[in-house]
Amino acid sequence: MWICHCNPFTDKDVKKALETPDVPNTLACVYKACSGGKNPNCGSCLCAVRDMIVDHQSAIGVQKIKEDLPELAPPQLLAE
């Protein structure tokens, strides 16, 4: 799906930028990574980019919690 029409890039470009370790997950950095270093023109795409960043960070947070969370109870205790 097209995210920006002024400096054309898609949601796939945003996802790729978010998964690139050397691109900080800030609106400005992600936008510049997707647009080839250009600045926004009309700005109508910025909300969509911001929402994708928030969703990405939330998914990372949930995954981190799952990895760090110890098992609450061994399976054999639940069966008794």
N, C-alpha and C positions, 0 to 999 in steps of 0.2 A: 504494500500500500504506500502511495506517495505521502510523505510527511511534509516536505517542503517543496513548493513549486517555484519559489524565487531562485533558490540555489538547490536544484533538484537532488533529493535523496529520499530513500525509502525507509520503512521500518526495519528492513534487514540491515541497512547501513547503520542504523542506531544500535541494533542488537550487537552487530560486529564491533562497533566502537566500545560498547559497554563491556564486552568480553576481552578487550585488548588491555593487558596489564598496564601499559604505559600511558593510557588515557584516563585521567582522573574523572570520576563520575560526577562532574559538575555540568550544569547546563551549558556554560560557555565552552568548555573543553570538548564535550560531546558534539555540540553543534559545529565547532570548527573542524573536528575530525571528520564529520560527515559531509561538510560543505567544501572541503578542500581549503580550509583556512579562511573562508569568507565570513563576513558578519551578516546577521539577519537583515532582511529588507523590511518586509511588512510586519513580521513577528507573529503572524497567525499560527505558525507551527510550533511555537515555543511551549505552549501548554501540552501538546502531544509529546514532545521530547521530554519535558519535565515528568510527565506521567509515566513514561517508559523508564526513566531513571529511578523513580520511586518504586515502581513494580520490581525492577531488577534488584534494587537494594533490599527490598522486603524479602524477595526470594532467597537472596544470599543470607539474610538474617535468620530465616526459618531453617535453612540448611545447616547453618552454623549451630543453632540451638539443638537440632536433631543429632548432630555429630558429638556435641559436648554433653548432652543429657545422658546421665547414667541410666541403666535399666532400672525401672522402679521396683520390679519384683521378678525373680527368676520364674520361668514358665512352669516349673514343677509346683511352685507354691500356689499358682493360680488354678491348677487342676484339682487341688485337694478340697 
